[in-house]
Amino acid sequence: MEYFFGPLDGLHTFMLLGALLLALGFEFVNGFHDTANAVATVIYTHSLPPWVAVVWSGLCNLTGVLLSSGAVAFGVISLLPAELVMNVGSAAGFAMVFALLISAILWNLGTWYLGLPASSSHTLIGSIMGVGMMNSFINSHGFLAGVNWTKAGEVGLTLLISPLIGFVSAAVLLLLMKALVRRPELYSAPDPGKAPPWWIRGILCGTCTGVSLAHGSNDGQKGMGLVMLILVGIVPGVYALNLNTDPATLQQLLKLSQGAGAALQTQVVATPLTQEVATRELDSFLRSGGKLTPTVLPALAQKNRELAVVLAAHQSLNELPAADRVAFRTAIYYVTETINKLNKGHHLEKVQAGPLLTYKSALEKTIKYIPLWVKVAVALALGCGTMIGWKRIVVTVGEKIGKAHLTYAQGAAAELVAMITIGLADRYGLPVSTTHVLSSGVAGTMAANRSGLQTSTLRNLLLAWVLTLPVCVFLGALFFAGGLFLVARMFGLH
């Protein structure tokens, strides 16, 4: 354990193992839900035996996680309140991690038990919003100030339109297939217990593989982001910074820091701001609803100078004392997030935006990274969850959405659309719901084929879709308030 985490006392060992088990448990339950959708079509068209399909999908999910970029992982984390992310090792930080994981797992387990394909993405994002709102309320800022509403809007829009894309695109694709590929066996229900022709099996196995890979590369990243949040909070000396950053990269960062300083030079006040004043100004600006004031750019210039001093004095991040790594990470966070918010608000007209944006992108690589062992652990949790809990969701997708049995063409159309949609979302760092995209795709093919839809199932799916966000907001807020009290009382943290 010391190889991965460094020396730990009993308290931190207990909290680290508990938090990691919860984070991996979230991905394990995610496998019950989302990955089960990927195997539903190949199982119900008899293209693969259930155990082969589930094992293959689990392996593909593992591969997808290992090949993922990490953009989605940190996109989800950016929904969290800035003050909690920067102080994740405090009582509030620990309460945040435990609250959002417990609430997400409980809702996922409940909907899985009822056989409802609910969205793990919706679940986690709702929990994050609940934690942010309660944290803001406790600190007398009001409920609504606790959420990054700009990022929440981007994620919410993605989650809202992706099912519509799945429904319409799968329906259109099925109609195109009927017009262009005139093979009757492709549009007939499978014979009970009989495998389809080899070429149909090849198509369906290919789409199953694609959906599983795309799911691993997108949904698996949410767990990776949570694990990194836990590691930074509990063992910051090891994980606050990417200690594998090479000396040449650090030298390049120093040059970029000097270029950013030159771009900000016009905003430097006669008497430079102190570190405390700069921190307070950027804290206020980065809060939800924070406004640009005349001191924000001078504060950014001051934080950049702090980074330049450290970069000039060290050839390697390993040279930094463990106690100083958190402060350096925090300064990087202030600089990158401030530049990002200024850019999104079109506030960089007063300075040269190019050097600042290049600097931001380079800096982020020192704090936004995923170690290989984290990817492997999340991938195994996701794959094992798929192999164990798949059946309830598969039955719903395969039998209960349409009134007729799923045909080969319907399965292929739904999965092809899901694979492309999730792959594109991963490319742009946006979390989407595999459950909703694929389920709506199946429904779209049933509507296009005039097979009829089971209204009771659709009503339950819609109910789960509508309730997931508000219920998880409530659970996240409730568990955060209770967890904050317990962590402070039991472990004496502040």
N, C-alpha and C positions, 0 to 999 in steps of 0.2 A: 504494500500500500504506500509506503514511503517513496517508492520509485515514481509513482504518479502524483502524489499529493504533498510530498515533503513531510517533515515532522509535525504531528498534530497531537494536541492534548485530548483527553477523554471527551470533553464537551463538544469540541469541534468535530471529532471523529463521529460522534453520535449524530450530530446535526447534518454532517455531510452525507453519511450513509442514508439517513432517513430521507433527505431531500433528493438524492440521486435515485433511490428506489421509487419515490413518487414520480419523478420525471420519466423514468423508464417505464413505470407502470402506466403513465398516460399514453406512451407510444404503444405499449402492449395492448391496451384497450382500443386504441386507434386502429390497430390491426383487425380487431373484431369487426369494426364498422367499415372503414373505408376500403381496405384491401379486399374484403369479402365481395365488394361490388365488381372487382376486376375478374373474379373467377366465376361469377354467377352465370355468364353466358356460355362459357365453355363447358360448365357442368350440366346446364340444362339443355344443351344441344348434344350432349353425349360425345363431345369432341375429346374430352379427357376424363378419366376417372377422377372422382373428387380428391382423393389423396394426392394424386400426381399434380392436379391443377393447383392445389393449395400449397404444396411444397415448392412447385415451380414459381408461383407468384411470390412466395416468401423470399426465395432466392433473388428474384428480380427486384423486389423492394429493397433488399439488402444492397444490391448493385447500384440501384438508383440513389440511395442515400450516400454511398461511398463516392459517387461521381458528382454529387450536388455541389453547387457553388457557395452556398451559405447565405445568399442574398435574402431568401425568404426568412431564414432564421433571424436575422437582425432587423428585417422589416417588421416582424411581429413584436420583437423586443422594443422597437421604437414607439409602440403604442403605450408603453408604461410611462408613468410620471418620471421626469428627468431626475427629481430629487431622490426617488427610490432606487433608480438604476445606479446613480452615483454613490449611494449609501446602502448598497444591498447587504453589507455585513452588519448593519444595525438591526435593532429589534423590528423596526418597520420593514426592513428589507427581507428578513427571514419570514415574518408574518405574510408578506406579499407572496413569496415563493410558495409557501405551504398552502395559502388560501386559494390561489388560482389553480394549483394542481389538484387539490382535494375536490374543489367544486367541479372542475372539468371532468375528473374521473367519475364522480358520483352521477352526473348527468349522462355521461356516455354509457355507463353500466346500466342505468335505468332504461334508457331508450333501446339499448342492445337487448336487454331481457325481454322487452316488449316486441322485439323484431322490427323496430323502426329505424330506417337508415338516416339517423341524425348526423349533422355535420360536426366533426371534431374541430374544424376551423372556427365555426360559429361558437362552439362551446368554449374554446380557449380565449377567443377574443372577447366574448361576453364576460368571462371571469376577470380578464385584465381590466376591462372597463369598470367593473364593480369595485375592484381593488383601488383603482385610481380615484374613483368618485368618493369612496369612503375615506381614503387618505386625505383628500382635499377637504372633506367635511370636518375631519378630526382637527385639521390645521386651520380651521376657520376661513377657508377660501370658497366655500360653497361647493355643492356636488359637481356642478358642470365644469368647474375649473380643473378637475382632476384627470381629464382625458385629452390626449392629443387629437383634437377633432379633425384637423386637416388630414392626418394619416388615417384616422378612423373612417373618414369619408371615403378615402381612396379604397381602403380594404372593404368597406361596406358595399360600395358600388360594384366591386369585383364579385363579391359573394352574391349580390342581388342579381346581376345580369348573367352570371355564368350558367344558372339553371335554364334561363330563357334561351341562351345560346345553345345549350345542350338539346333542348326540346325541338327548336326550329331546325337546327343544323342536321340533327339525326333524321328528322322527318323528311327534309329535302334530299338528303343523301340516299335514303331508302327509295324515294320516288325516282331519283336519277338512276339508281341501280336497276330498278324495274324497267326503265326505258332503254338502258344501254346493255344490260347483261340479261339476256333472255334464256335463263336456265331454270326451269320450273322447280327443280329440286332445291334451289337456293331459297325459295319463298314458301316452302312447305314446312309443317311442323315435323320435328324429328320423330322417327319411329321409336317407340319405347325400347330402351335397352340396346338400340342399334346405332353404331357410330356412323357419321356422315362420310361421304366420299373424301379421299385424301386431300383434294385441293380445297375443299371447304374447311376441313380440319386445320389445314395450314393457315388459312386466312384467320380463323378464329383464335388459333394459338398465337398467331402473330399480334393480333390486337390485344389479347390478354397480356402478352409480354410487354407491349408498349404502354398499356395503362398501368401495369405494375411498376415499371421503371419510372414512369412519370410521377406516379403517386409517391414512390420512395424519395424521388428528388425534390418533391414539393412538401408533402405532409411530414416526411421524416425530418425536415429542417426545423420544424417547430420545436420538436423535442431537443434538437441540438442547441437551439438558442436558449432554451430553459436550462439545460445542463451547464452551458457556459456561464449563464447568469449565476447559478449556484456556485460554480467553481471560483468565479471572480469574487463572490461575497465571502466565501469561507477560507479559501487558500489563495488570496490575492498575490502573495509573493511568488507563486508559481504560474498563475494564469491571468493576472491583470494585463500582462503584455505578451506579445509574441516574442519570446526570448530567442527564437531561431532567426530573427531578423538579422541579415548579414551587415557587416560594416559598410560596404559600398552603398547599401540602401539607406543607412543612417546618414552617410555623408550627403547623399542626394536629398534627404529630408532637410538637412541643415541648409543646403542651397535654396531649396524651395521655401523654407522658413524665412530666409533673408529676402527672397523675392516677394513673399507675402508682406513682410515688414515694410518693404519699399512701397508696395501698393497701398498700405495703410498709413504711410507717413503723413499724408495731408490731414489725417484725422487725429494725430497725436497732439494732446493738449500740452501747454507749456510746462506744467508740472505733471509728470506721469502719474497715473493712478496707482495706488497701492494694490497689492495682491488681494487684500480683503475687499476693497471697494470694487475691483474688477470682478471678483467672484460674485459679489452681491448683485451687480448690474446684470451679469450674464444669467445668473439664477432667475432673476425677475423676467428677463427677456425670453428665456426658454420655457417658462411656464405657459400652459395653455392660455391664450389670450394676452400674452406678454406683448407689449408695444415697443417699437423702435424709439429710443430716446437719444439725445445728442451724445450720451456717454457710452453707448453700446459699442461703437466702432473703436473708440479709445480703449475700452475694456478688452476688446478682442486683440488689439495691438499689444496690450500688456500681457495677456495670456500667451500670445505668440512669442514674446520676448522670453518668458519663463521657459518655454519649450526650447528655444534656441540656445539658452544657457546650458541646459542639460545635454542637448545634442552635441554641442561643441566640446563638452568635457568628457564624453564617453565614446569609445569605439564599438561597444557592444552593450545591449540592454542588460546582459548578465552582470555587467560591472555595477549597475545601479543597486544600492542596498535594497533589500526586500521591503524595508519600511518606506522607501521613497517611490516604489513602483506604483503604488495606488495614487499618490499625488500626481505623478507624471501621466498616468492613465486619465485621471480626472481632468487635467489640463487639456489633454488631447480631445476628450469628450466635449469640453466647453468650446474649443476651437472649431471642431468639425461640425457640431450641431448648430453652432451660431452661424457659421458660413452657410450651412444648408438652409436654415430658416431665412436668412437674409436673401439668399438666391431665390427661394420659393416666393418670397414676398416682394421680389423685384426691387430690393433695396441696395443692390450693389452698384447702382449707376454712379455713385459718388467716388468709387474707387475702380481699379482695374480688376474686373471679375475673373479673367483668365488665370492669373497666377494663384488667386485664392482657391478656385475650384480644383486646379491641378494639385495644389498643396493638400486640400481636404481629402481627395481620393487617395493620395499616397499615405497620409497619416492614418486613415481608417484601417489600412492593412496591418497596422501594429496592434490594434485592439479588436478588430473584427476578423477572427480566425477560428477555425475548428480543428483541434487535434485529431489525428487519425483514430485514436482509441475511442474518442467520443462518437465519431461516425459509426464505428463498428458496434459499440454498445447499443446505440439507438437503432441501428439496422437489425441487430439480432432481436431486440425487443419487439420491433414492428413485425418482423418475419414470424416470430414465435406466436404473437397474437393472432396473426392471420391463420396459422396452422391449427390453432386451438378453438377459436371462437367464430369461425366463418359461417356456420350452418344457418343460424337464425336469419341473418341478413340476406343470404343467398336465396332462401325460400321466399322471402318477400319480393326480391327483385325478379326472380325467375317465374313465380307463380301468381303473385297477388297484385301486380300492377295492371296487367292486361287481362281480358277475359279469355283470350286464346293463348295457347302455348307459344313461347318465344320461338321464332323461326331463325334459321341460320343468318339470313340477311339482316334481320333486325338486331341480332346480337352483334354482328360485325359493324353495322352502322353506328350503333350506340357507343361501342368501345372505341371505334376510330375517332369519333368526335370527342370523346372524353380524353383520349390520349393526346390529341392535338391541342385541345383547350388547356389542359393541365401543363403540357410542355411549354406553351406560350406564356402562361402565367409564371412558370418557374424562370423563364428567360428574363422576365421583367421584374422578378422579385416580389410577386403578388401571391398571397395565399388564396387558394380556391378550394371548394369542397368537392372532392372526388365523388362523395355520396350523391350530392345534388346534381352534379353534371351527368353522371351515368344514369341515375334513376330517372331524371327528366328526359334523357336521351331515349331510354327504353319506352317511356310514356309517349314521346314524340313519334317513335316508329309504330307504336300501337295505334295512335291516332291516324297517321298517314296510311296505315294498312287497313284502317276501318275495322280493327279487331275488337274495338270496345275497350273501355277502361273501367276498372273496379273503383267505383266512387268511394267506397268505404276506406280502401287503402290510400287513395289520393287524399282523402280528408285527413287521415291520420298522419300522412307524410307532411301535409301542409301545416297541421297543428304542431307537429314536432319542429318544423322549420320556423314557425312564427314564435313559438314559446322558448326555443333554445336560448336566444339572446337575452330576453328579459329575465328568465329564470337564472341564468348563469351570472348575469349582472348582480342579481339579489344574493345568490350564494357567495359570489366572490366578495361582495361588500360585507356580508355577515361573517364569513370565516376570517376575513382580514381583521375586523374589529375584535373578534374573539381571540384570534391568534396573536394580535399585538399585545393584548393583556396577558395572555399565558406566557409568551416568550419573555416579556419583560419581568414577570413575577418569578418564573422558574429558573431563568438563566442570568438574571440581573443585567440584561442588555438595555441600551437606551436608543 
